[in-house]
Amino acid sequence: MKKLLVISALVAVAGLAGSSYATPVSWGLGSPSGTCTSGVGNECTFTSAGKTLKARAYATNDNPGLGLFVKAAINQYSGGLGVKSPSESSGSPQHAVDNSGKDELIVFEFSNTDYLFTGFQIGWRQNDADIRAWIGGDALGAGYNFFGTKFSDLGSLGFTAFDFLNVPVNTTQNFGANGMAGRYLILAAAPVNLGYDNKNDYFKISQISGDDRPKPPVEVPEPGTLALLGIALAGLGIGRARPFRL
């Protein structure tokens, strides 16, 4: 019985301490990883280490890139994910994520809230690759439809923005030292109103990386749990010290 008490206490403490460990996850997005449906408003699904990431595409409905989001088609290529907005050519480089005319974006959705997104990579670019990212949207729930949203609406929907200028290929772009938590990650060719430069941006997104550590990330055993372990160990010591009697 005393041994059982000790084992139970050790399991309890190990379980609490173990929850502080991080589990990094990276999803490769280039063809032929994942599965994609077809047509405008389609979806791609990727699985890594048992974790699922979904991706959908949108584009603005006007050329200045300030209008409402409309559904677009997302496709896989050897260099990563690209977007074809309505009425756009499917040839290169138009099938990349771009801001030539309408501004295009990809919405990545993790299956749970508060996923810690840590970075991304592009696997192909042409001309330039200025990228704006947004992370957040926990309150929106699963499968949120961004149709009719504007870039200017994302802050009020619980998103934090990040800017990455002239992004090189196959190089991880990090969201700070510890990443940023949220259900959604949005990556877009930098909207033209940001005024970085006059170049059009074309790129394909090849990798998303993150970390499924819980929130809060570190759980410390409560004093009561530590006391239980101490009592159990002391009890086992006393039991061993007693002589055997018939």
N, C-alpha and C positions, 0 to 999 in steps of 0.2 A: 504493500500500500504506500509506504514511504517512497519507494522508487517511482511509483506511478505519479506521485505528487511532484517529485523532482522533474520528471520527464515532461509533465504538463506545463510546469512553470517555464522550463527551458523553451518549449515550443511556443508559448505565448510571447516570451521576450524575443525570440528569433523572428517570429512573424512580424512584430512591430518594427524591429530594427531592419528587417529585410525590405520593408516597403520604401525605404529611403534610397534604394538602388535604382539607377536609371537604366532604361533599355532602349538604346538608340535604334532607330528604324530608318531605312532608306528605300524609297521606291524608284526603280528605274522605269522611265516612261517611254523610252524609244521602242519602236517596233522590233520584235513581235511581243513585247511584254504586255500583260493586261489584256482585257477584252473591251471592245467598243461596239455599241449599237450604231446605226446609220441614220443619216438624214439630219435636217436642221433640228436643233434641240436635243441631239443625241448625248450619250454619256459613255465615259470610259471608266472601267473599274480595275484597280490594281491591288494586289495582295502581297505583303512582305511580312515574314515572321508572324503570320496569323492576323496581321492588322490590315484593315481595308481602307483604301483611299479612293474617292470618286472624283471625276473631273467633268465639268460642263463648260461650254463656251458661250460668250455673248459678244455683241458689238454695239457701238452707239448708232443711233438712227440718223445721225447727221455727220457731215464731213468735218466740222470743227471739233468733234469729239466731246461736245458738251451736252448732247441730247440724252434721250432715254435708252436704256439697254434693251436690245432685242435679241432673241435667240439666234445662235449661229451654230455651225457644224464644227465639231472637234475631230481631228484625225491624228493617227500615229505615223511617224516617219522615222527613218534611221537616226536622225538628229534629235528626235523628241516630238512633243505635241505641238501641232499647229492649228490655226483657226481659219475657216472660210466663212466670212460674213455674207449675208444675203446679197445676191447679184455680183459677188466678187469672183474673179477667175480662180480656178483651182490650180493654175500653174505656179511655178516658183518665180519670185519669192512671195506671191500673194497668199499662198496657203500657210505661211508662217503666221505667228502672232505679230501684228503690225499696226501702225497708225498712219498708213498711207490712205488718206480718205477717212474712212470710219476707224475709230479706235477699238481695238479688239482686246479681249481679256479672257482668262480661264479662271474658273472658280473651282478650287479643290476643297473637298469636304471630308473630314474625318468622321468616323462612325460615332464617336463620343464627344462631349463638350470638353473644353479646356485642354485640348491636345497641344503639346509644346512643339510648335514648328521651329526648327533651328536654322534651316537654310534651303537653298535651291541651286541648281545648275542649268545652264543652257548648253545644248549640244551642237547648235548651228546658229550662225548669224550672218547678216549681210548689211552693208552700209553702216549701221550703228545699232546699238542695243542699250538704250536707256529704258529702265524698267521701274515702274512703281508697284509696290506690294502693299496689301492691306491684310491684317490678321485680326480676327475677332468674330463677332456675330453669334455668340453663345445663345443669346436670348431669342434668336430667330427660329430655333428649333431645327430639326432635321429636314433636308430636302427643300430648303427655302428657294422660292422662285424669284430671281433677281430681275425678271422682266419688268420694265417700267421704272427701274431704279436709275439714278444718275451717279456719276463719280462723286459729286458734291454731297450726295445723301449718305455716303458710307460712314462718315464720322458719327452721325446721329444714330446709325444702326449698330454702333459699338465697335467700330474698326479703328485700328491704329495703322498709320501709313509709314512706309519706309521707301527711300529712294536709292537706286543703284544706277550709276552712270557708266556708260561705255563698258558693259559687262563682257568679259572674255569668255570663251567657250571652255567647258570642262573644268571650271574653277568654282568651288562652292562660295556662294554669297551668304553671309551669316546675318541672322537677325539679333545681333548683340551677343554678349558673352553667354547668356543663359537662354536665348531664344525668346519666343513670345507665344503665349497660350491663346487658343481659340478653337472653335469648331471649323472655321473657314479660313482659307488662305486664297487671296485673289492676286493674280499676277497679270499685269497689263503693260502693253507698250505705252511708255510715258505719255499721258494726255498732252496734246499740243499746247494747251493753255499754261503748262508749267514753264515753258520757255527755256528749256535746256539749250537747244540749238535748233537749226532749221533742217536737220537731217531727218529723214524717215527711218524708223526703227523696224527691223525684221529679225525675229529670233524664234527658236523652238526650244521648249522646256524639256530637259532630259532627266531631271532628278529632283525629287522632293525629299528632304531629310527632317527627322523629328525625334521625339523622345516621349515615351509613354509613361514617364514617372508620374505618380499621383500628385494631387494638390491637397494639402501642402506637401512639398516634395520630401520633407524629412519629418518622420514621426519618432518621437523619443518615448521610451517606455515610461509610464506613469510611476510615481513613487510606490503606489500600492502593488504594482506588478513586481517591482524590484524587491519589495518587502516579502512578497509571497515566495520569490525565489530564495531569499535569505533564510526564511523559516524552513522551507523544504530541505535546503542543504544542511541546515543545522539539525533538523530532525533525523536526516539520514545518518549524520555523524554520531548522534546520541544512540541511535539504534545499533550501530556497529560497535559502539563501546560497551554495551551491556553484555555480560557473560551469557552463554547459552544455558538454559535450565530446562529440565524435563518436567 
